[in-house]
Amino acid sequence: MKYLFGWIATTFSLSYKLPQIYRLVKTKDTNGLSNISLILQASSYGFYFIHGFIIEDPPIIALGSVSFLQSVIIICQYYYYKNSEQN
């Protein structure tokens, strides 16, 4: 029960990037995405992971690590499709 709300928040937080990843795969359109925002977001998730690890909070560790991975996927998609548009 101690981590119930943390796991609920983590579940919702991990699901909201999936539509963006899917949209990028389908459309290959990077217009409207800010690479600086994406990089700052990925950095913040890295720090969430470290924070969760230090305070031994499993929901924050899961949120930080999986969200960081999702952000890295979006950043890779951004640069891959942005370079494809320019060629």
Long-range contacts (C-beta under 8 A, 24 or more apart in sequence): 3-57, 3-58, 3-59, 6-57, 6-58, 6-59, 6-60, 7-59, 9-59, 9-63, 10-59, 10-60, 10-62, 10-63, 13-63, 13-67, 14-62, 14-63, 14-66, 14-67, 14-70, 17-67, 17-70, 17-71, 17-74, 18-70, 20-74, 21-70, 21-73, 21-74, 21-77, 24-74, 24-77, 24-78, 24-81, 25-77, 28-81, 28-84, 28-85, 29-81, 30-77, 30-78, 30-81, 30-82, 30-85, 33-74, 33-78, 35-75, 35-78, 35-79, 38-71, 38-74, 38-75, 38-78, 39-75, 41-71, 42-68, 42-71, 42-72, 42-75, 45-71
